[in-house]
Every structure is written in C-alpha cells, then in structure tokens.
C-alpha cells in the first residue's frame, strides 16, 4: 500500500513537471517588424495580415533614420510595449538595427529579411562594399541625407511588384542620414541569440552573395527565395512562413 502511494505521488510529480514544461514551451507570439532604408513600415502590411490571422501580436517600428542610435531607440520603445518575449524582424538596413536592439533581454531571436547582419565595428557602407550591390542609384541631398533615385527604384529595389506600387514607394521613401552609413555596429545580438535569414536571390540593393556570407558568418538558419530586395512585399507568404518558423522555435519564457 505504501509503495503504491509512493508510485502515485511520483507519477503526480512527473505530470506536474510535464505540465510546467509544456507552459515553458509556448512559442513566442510577439513579432516586431523593422523596415529598412528607402522605404517605410507600410511595406509590411501583407506580412502583418498573414501573421495576424495566425494569432501573433504584430507591432511595427517607424524609425526616423536620423542616426543608428535613434533607430535602435525607436525599436526598443516598441519592444518594451510587449508583454513577454519578442521576435525581432529586420529588412535591409533594419538588420543593422535589430542586431543592436536585439541585445534587449526581452528579445528571444532575430529574423533577417534581405538584410545586413553586421559584425562589431563594421559600418553599413563598408559592409555593403565588401560584395557590391548591382544598384548604383543612391544619391545624396545637399544636407547629407540619402535617397534611391526614383528612375531606378522599380528595377533596383522592387522589380517584382507593379510599377505603380514601386513608383509610389519611390515617392514616399524615407531618406536616411548619410552618417548612418559610417556608424560602426556595436556587439551584434546574433552572437548570443538564434537567428534566421532569408536571402533574396534577385536582390539588386544588397548582393545576394553578401547576404549568404553574412548569414553563414552568423550561423543563421537560411532560406532562399526568388525575389527582389522588396521580397517582403512580393513574397509575403514565404516571409511570414519563415517568421512563424522562427517564433515556433523559441520559448516565451
């Protein structure tokens, strides 16, 4: 009788521990999306709709692009509005931002969508020049901000979306401060947190081989998608699928 009681007690403890483990294994539900240069957060609309339907809590950062520090602060502001752990997703220059903002203890992992994944001390300009992109359309304003020439915007940034949509994006693009391209990166979060990378194989704004190099260096899990630099707009289903895969691989505890 005594042995039977001990067995039942042990079984109860095991079930309790199992239940606690199940709670700990809940996937991350907070997704924070960070846009890159020459675009704004509205490009994430289709991805957001897909993730909303899947039950994720999606937030977007509309960073000012006045300095890397300002953009990291804007991202942290959104991270701190979340309850629980967060998955950070960055497109293009947004990869620079999430690499630093991702050091926040609320961040569980990082997803890079056709994005830069810098090492400590690297600048955006030097990293881009390591394996140069096809596009040569970036132009400076007299007061030291940058924009992508609207004449080449469709071909070099968003070749796989309609000309009218790309034309509107060219007119509404956010101009980054030129100083951002010379600002050294701090210690990147991908060194201590899991990361995923989507390589856009027809990217003319970041060389796809540079995307592969950065992902390999960071030991990211990689998928390749046939798409332009605006792959998050042209292929929202595939982008959302990678984000969901990452979220399901992480724990909210």
C-alpha positions, 0 to 999 in steps of 0.5 A: 500500500505504501509503495503504491502511494509512493508510485502515485505521488511520483507519477503526480510529480512527473505530470506536474513537471510535464505540465510546467514544461509544456507552459515553458514551451509556448512559442513566442507570439510577439513579432516586431517588424523593422523596415529598412532604408528607402522605404517605410513600415507600410511595406509590411502590411501583407506580412502583418495580415498573414501573421495576424490571422495566425494569432501573433501580436504584430507591432511595427517600428517607424524609425526616423533614420536620423542616426543608428542610435535613434533607430535602435531607440525607436525599436526598443520603445516598441519592444518594451510595449510587449508583454513577454518575449519578442521576435525581432524582424529586420529588412535591409538596413533594419538588420543593422538595427535589430542586431543592436536592439536585439541585445534587449533581454526581452528579445528571444531571436532575430529574423533577417529579411534581405538584410545586413547582419553586421559584425562589431565595428563594421559600418553599413557602407563598408559592409555593403562594399565588401560584395557590391550591390548591382544598384548604383542609384543612391544619391545624396541631398545637399544636407547629407541625407540619402535617397534611391533615385526614383528612375531606378527604384522599380528595377533596383529595389522592387522589380517584382511588384507593379510599377505603380506600387514601386513608383509610389514607394519611390515617392514616399521613401524615407531618406536616411542620414548619410552618417548612418552609413559610417556608424560602426555596429556595436556587439551584434545580438546574433552572437548570443541569440538564434537567428534566421535569414532569408536571402533574396536571390534577385536582390539588386540593393544588397548582393545576394552573395553578401547576404549568404556570407553574412548569414553563414558568418552568423550561423543563421538558419537560411532560406532562399527565395526568388525575389527582389530586395522588396521580397517582403512585399512580393513574397509575403507568404514565404516571409511570414512562413519563415517568421512563424518558423522562427517564433515556433522555435523559441520559448516565451519564457 
